[in-house]
Amino acid sequence: MSNYTIEDYKKAIKAKYEEEINGEYSNNLSSPTPAKLKKLCIKRFQSNNNKEDLSAFESFFDFPFDKDKKNLFGDDELNKLEAVKRFLLGKTEKPAEDTIQLAAILVDLRPRPFREFIKQHEKDEEVLINDLRDTNFSSKIVSSDDLIDEVETENAIEPKETFDKEDSEEIPNQDSEPIQDEESQPTSISVAAFTPIDGGTNPGNWRSVGIIAVIIFGLGLIIYFNLSKKECMQWSGDHYEEISCDLKIEGIGTFNSPQSYDERIINLRRIKVCDTTEFFKNEKAIVWYAKVGDSVEFFNTHGMHPENGKALRPVTSYIINKYVRK
């Protein structure tokens, strides 16, 4: 199940709005008014045959879009567009669902609507998880069976060799007496040969000792890794670093403060790009960006900008041409 919510969708719309302010429809979106948004709405829907978008239009205005009946936009419709304006400018915290959907269309957020937005990020997360599964970690995990075999090998008793050795020492080599065969040796010799030093008489005890040793060793490893694990992380220049949650750092901003460890974003990296960088794979963006002042910064995956909290957007040809190949 995806961890993305409607709040993430709203942030993505506002981030796209910040981008579109400097785009083709900047006249309509810069300092927006209901009248400007009305003109932009007509422009967006004149050649839009997307059923989801047309349904969103009808849900918002209570009548279907008709490019030949533009005069249907009256005072009531302009008042409704006031809600879209307030949402884009961040003046309302809880906009209606149809307001959010129309705003996504006006700024041309893709993918949309919300359920398609979620599906896209679920695919991105699945790719990330598969990449992590394919990672070849250097730490070797020793199985309990291997440890048991090792313990048994080190502690194994070789009864036959011991018997032969004691037999040769205790039976004198006399010509007058016949040499006794193995079955006729004194019982005391056999017992001595098979009796461990600690007094145990059952060779199976060694296996029990080995199993207990393996269990104790495993518990020790678990305790060690749990105690040594760094459960917090912090943005450091162009990547996240794992740190101790007890670490106190002064003179840092809100977005650079230590935060709980999150495996979904620990691999986020800020990257440098140029005109030879591969931005797309199979017509799908593999680089994300966020506007910072008059420039943009690029990242290796989706998420939130770690320093200003803006949602990262998939790179577009417009952004590449404007900021990379200018």
C-alpha positions as CSV (number, residue, x, y, z in Angstrom):
1,M,0.0,0.0,0.0
2,S,1.4,3.4,-0.9
3,N,2.4,5.9,1.8
4,Y,1.5,8.9,-0.4
5,T,-1.6,10.8,0.6
6,I,-3.8,13.6,-0.7
7,E,-1.5,16.1,1.0
8,D,1.4,14.9,-1.2
9,Y,-0.9,15.3,-4.2
10,K,-1.7,18.9,-3.2
11,K,2.0,19.7,-2.7
12,A,2.8,18.3,-6.1
13,I,0.1,20.6,-7.7
14,K,1.5,23.6,-5.9
15,A,5.0,22.7,-7.0
16,K,3.8,22.4,-10.6
17,Y,2.1,25.8,-10.2
18,E,5.4,27.4,-9.2
19,E,6.9,25.9,-12.4
20,E,4.1,27.0,-14.7
21,I,4.2,30.6,-13.5
22,N,7.3,31.0,-15.7
23,G,5.9,28.8,-18.5
24,E,3.6,29.2,-21.5
25,Y,0.6,30.4,-19.5
26,S,2.4,32.7,-17.1
27,N,0.0,35.5,-17.9
28,N,-2.9,33.4,-16.6
29,L,-1.1,32.0,-13.5
30,S,1.0,34.8,-12.4
31,S,-1.1,36.8,-9.9
32,P,-4.1,34.7,-10.8
33,T,-7.7,36.0,-10.8
34,P,-11.0,34.2,-11.4
35,A,-11.1,35.9,-14.9
36,K,-7.6,34.8,-15.8
37,L,-8.3,31.2,-14.6
38,K,-11.5,31.2,-16.7
39,K,-9.5,32.0,-19.8
40,L,-6.9,29.4,-18.9
41,C,-9.6,26.8,-18.3
42,I,-11.0,27.4,-21.8
43,K,-7.5,27.0,-23.3
44,R,-6.9,23.8,-21.4
45,F,-10.1,22.2,-22.4
46,Q,-10.4,23.3,-26.1
47,S,-8.4,20.3,-27.3
48,N,-8.7,18.1,-24.2
49,N,-10.5,14.8,-24.8
50,N,-9.4,13.1,-21.6
51,K,-12.5,11.6,-20.0
52,E,-11.2,12.1,-16.4
53,D,-10.5,15.8,-17.1
54,L,-13.9,16.4,-18.7
55,S,-15.6,14.6,-15.8
56,A,-13.7,16.9,-13.3
57,F,-14.8,19.9,-15.3
58,E,-18.5,18.9,-15.1
59,S,-18.2,18.1,-11.4
60,F,-16.7,21.5,-10.7
61,F,-19.0,23.7,-12.8
62,D,-22.2,21.4,-12.8
63,F,-22.3,21.4,-16.6
64,P,-20.2,19.7,-19.3
65,F,-17.6,21.6,-21.2
66,D,-18.6,22.9,-24.6
67,K,-16.2,25.1,-26.6
68,D,-19.1,26.7,-28.4
69,K,-20.8,27.9,-25.2
70,K,-18.1,29.9,-23.5
71,N,-20.7,32.4,-22.3
72,L,-21.9,29.8,-19.7
73,F,-19.2,31.1,-17.4
74,G,-21.1,33.6,-15.3
75,D,-20.7,35.1,-11.9
76,D,-21.3,31.8,-10.1
77,E,-18.6,30.1,-12.1
78,L,-16.2,32.9,-11.4
79,N,-16.9,32.6,-7.7
80,K,-16.1,28.9,-7.9
81,L,-12.8,29.7,-9.6
82,E,-12.0,32.0,-6.6
83,A,-11.5,28.8,-4.6
84,V,-9.0,27.5,-7.1
85,K,-7.1,30.8,-6.9
86,R,-7.0,30.6,-3.1
87,F,-5.7,27.0,-3.2
88,L,-2.9,27.8,-5.7
89,L,-1.8,30.8,-3.6
90,G,-1.9,28.7,-0.4
91,K,-4.7,30.7,1.3
92,T,-6.9,27.7,2.0
93,E,-5.8,24.5,3.9
94,K,-8.8,22.3,3.1
95,P,-10.0,22.8,-0.5
96,A,-12.8,20.7,-1.9
97,E,-11.9,17.6,-3.9
98,D,-13.2,19.0,-7.2
99,T,-11.2,22.2,-6.5
100,I,-8.0,20.1,-6.2
101,Q,-8.8,18.2,-9.4
102,L,-9.5,21.3,-11.5
103,A,-6.3,23.0,-10.1
104,A,-4.3,19.9,-11.2
105,I,-5.7,20.3,-14.8
106,L,-5.0,24.0,-14.9
107,V,-1.3,23.6,-14.0
108,D,-1.2,20.4,-16.1
109,L,0.1,18.1,-13.4
110,R,0.9,14.6,-14.6
111,P,-0.1,12.0,-13.8
112,R,-3.6,12.9,-12.6
113,P,-6.1,12.5,-11.0
114,F,-5.1,11.5,-7.5
115,R,-5.4,7.7,-8.0
116,E,-3.2,7.8,-11.1
117,F,-0.7,9.9,-9.1
118,I,-0.6,7.2,-6.4
119,K,-0.2,4.4,-9.0
120,Q,2.8,6.2,-10.5
121,H,4.6,6.5,-7.2
122,E,3.8,2.9,-6.3
123,K,5.6,1.9,-9.5
124,D,8.6,4.1,-8.5
125,E,8.7,2.6,-5.0
126,E,8.5,-1.0,-6.5
127,V,11.5,-0.2,-8.7
128,L,13.4,1.2,-5.7
129,I,12.6,-1.9,-3.6
130,N,13.7,-4.2,-6.4
131,D,17.0,-2.3,-6.8
132,L,17.6,-2.7,-3.0
133,R,16.9,-6.4,-3.2
134,D,19.4,-6.8,-6.0
135,T,22.1,-5.0,-4.0
136,N,25.1,-7.3,-3.2
137,F,26.0,-6.6,0.4
138,S,29.5,-7.6,1.6
139,S,28.5,-8.9,5.0
140,K,28.3,-12.7,5.0
141,I,25.5,-14.2,7.0
142,V,26.5,-17.5,8.7
143,S,23.7,-20.0,9.0
144,S,23.1,-21.9,12.3
145,D,23.7,-25.2,10.5
146,D,27.2,-24.2,9.4
147,L,28.0,-23.2,13.0
148,I,26.7,-26.5,14.4
149,D,28.8,-28.4,11.9
150,E,31.9,-26.4,12.9
151,V,31.3,-27.0,16.6
152,E,30.8,-30.7,16.0
153,T,33.9,-30.9,13.9
154,E,36.1,-29.2,16.6
155,N,34.7,-31.3,19.4
156,A,34.4,-34.7,17.6
157,I,35.8,-37.7,19.4
158,E,37.7,-40.4,17.5
159,P,37.0,-43.4,19.6
160,K,38.8,-45.9,17.4
161,E,42.1,-44.1,17.3
162,T,42.0,-43.6,21.1
163,F,41.3,-47.3,21.6
164,D,44.1,-48.4,19.4
165,K,46.6,-46.1,21.1
166,E,45.7,-47.3,24.6
167,D,45.5,-50.9,23.5
168,S,49.1,-50.7,22.2
169,E,50.3,-49.2,25.5
170,E,48.6,-51.5,28.0
171,I,49.0,-54.9,26.4
172,P,52.6,-56.1,26.6
173,N,54.1,-57.9,23.7
174,Q,54.8,-61.3,25.2
175,D,55.6,-64.4,23.1
176,S,54.3,-66.7,25.8
177,E,50.8,-65.3,25.9
178,P,48.5,-65.0,22.9
179,I,47.5,-61.5,21.8
180,Q,43.9,-60.8,22.7
181,D,41.6,-59.6,19.9
182,E,39.5,-56.4,20.1
183,E,36.5,-58.1,21.5
184,S,38.4,-59.5,24.4
185,Q,39.9,-56.2,25.7
186,P,39.0,-55.2,29.3
187,T,35.9,-53.3,29.6
188,S,37.6,-50.5,31.7
189,I,39.8,-49.6,28.7
190,S,36.8,-49.1,26.4
191,V,35.1,-46.9,29.0
192,A,38.2,-44.8,29.5
193,A,38.5,-44.3,25.7
194,F,35.0,-43.1,25.3
195,T,34.6,-41.0,28.4
196,P,35.0,-37.2,27.8
197,I,37.1,-35.2,30.2
198,D,34.1,-33.4,31.7
199,G,32.5,-36.7,32.8
200,G,29.8,-36.8,30.1
201,T,29.0,-40.2,28.8
202,N,26.6,-39.3,25.9
203,P,28.2,-38.1,22.7
204,G,24.9,-36.5,21.8
205,N,25.6,-33.9,24.5
206,W,28.1,-32.3,22.2
207,R,25.4,-31.5,19.7
208,S,23.2,-30.0,22.4
209,V,26.1,-27.8,23.5
210,G,26.7,-26.7,19.9
211,I,23.0,-25.8,19.4
212,I,23.0,-23.7,22.6
213,A,26.2,-22.0,21.5
214,V,24.7,-21.1,18.2
215,I,21.5,-19.7,19.8
216,I,23.6,-17.6,22.2
217,F,25.8,-16.4,19.3
218,G,22.7,-15.4,17.3
219,L,21.1,-13.5,20.1
220,G,24.4,-11.7,20.6
221,L,24.4,-10.6,17.0
222,I,20.8,-9.4,17.2
223,I,21.5,-7.3,20.3
224,Y,24.7,-5.9,18.8
225,F,23.1,-4.7,15.6
226,N,20.1,-3.3,17.4
227,L,22.3,-1.3,19.7
228,S,24.7,-0.1,17.0
229,K,22.0,0.8,14.5
230,K,21.7,4.5,13.8
231,E,18.0,5.3,13.9
232,C,18.2,8.9,12.6
233,M,19.5,10.6,9.4
234,Q,20.4,14.1,8.3
235,W,20.8,15.8,5.0
236,S,24.5,16.5,4.3
237,G,25.2,18.6,1.3
238,D,24.0,16.3,-1.5
239,H,22.9,13.1,0.4
240,Y,21.5,11.7,3.6
241,E,23.8,10.4,6.3
242,E,22.8,8.0,9.1
243,I,23.4,9.5,12.5
244,S,22.6,8.8,16.1
245,C,19.3,10.2,17.3
246,D,21.2,11.5,20.4
247,L,23.4,13.7,18.3
248,K,22.7,17.4,18.9
249,I,23.8,19.8,16.2
250,E,23.4,23.5,16.7
251,G,22.9,26.2,14.0
252,I,20.9,24.2,11.5
253,G,17.7,24.8,9.7
254,T,14.4,23.0,10.0
255,F,14.8,20.8,7.0
256,N,18.4,20.0,7.9
257,S,17.6,18.9,11.4
258,P,18.1,15.2,12.3
259,Q,15.0,13.1,11.4
260,S,13.9,9.6,11.9
261,Y,15.5,7.0,9.6
262,D,13.4,6.5,6.5
263,E,14.6,3.8,4.1
264,R,12.4,5.3,1.3
265,I,14.5,8.4,1.1
266,I,17.9,7.5,2.5
267,N,19.2,7.0,-1.0
268,L,18.1,10.4,-2.3
269,R,21.0,12.2,-4.0
270,R,21.4,15.7,-5.4
271,I,23.1,15.2,-8.8
272,K,24.9,17.4,-11.3
273,V,23.6,17.2,-14.9
274,C,24.7,18.4,-18.3
275,D,23.5,18.2,-21.9
276,T,24.8,14.6,-22.1
277,T,23.0,13.4,-19.0
278,E,20.4,10.6,-19.6
279,F,17.1,12.2,-18.4
280,F,14.7,9.6,-19.8
281,K,14.5,5.8,-20.0
282,N,11.8,4.2,-22.1
283,E,10.2,7.7,-22.4
284,K,10.0,7.9,-18.6
285,A,11.8,10.5,-16.6
286,I,14.6,9.1,-14.4
287,V,15.7,12.5,-13.0
288,W,13.7,14.7,-10.7
289,Y,14.0,18.4,-10.0
290,A,12.9,21.3,-7.8
291,K,13.1,25.1,-8.3
292,V,15.4,26.9,-5.9
293,G,15.2,30.6,-6.5
294,D,16.0,31.3,-10.2
295,S,17.6,27.9,-10.8
296,V,16.7,24.3,-10.4
297,E,18.4,21.4,-8.6
298,F,18.3,17.8,-9.9
299,F,17.9,14.6,-7.9
300,N,18.2,10.9,-8.6
301,T,14.6,10.0,-7.5
302,H,11.3,11.4,-6.4
303,G,10.5,12.8,-2.9
304,M,10.7,16.1,-1.2
305,H,13.5,18.7,-1.5
306,P,15.4,18.0,1.7
307,E,16.2,21.7,2.3
308,N,13.0,23.6,1.3
309,G,10.3,20.9,1.4
310,K,9.2,21.3,-2.2
311,A,7.9,18.3,-4.0
312,L,10.4,16.9,-6.5
313,R,9.0,16.7,-10.1
314,P,9.9,14.5,-13.0
315,V,12.1,16.4,-15.4
316,T,10.6,17.7,-18.6
317,S,12.0,18.7,-22.0
318,Y,11.0,22.3,-21.1
319,I,13.1,22.3,-17.9
320,I,16.1,20.6,-19.7
321,N,16.0,23.2,-22.5
322,K,15.7,26.1,-20.2
323,Y,18.1,25.3,-17.4
324,V,20.5,22.7,-18.9
325,R,20.9,23.5,-22.6
326,K,20.4,27.2,-22.4
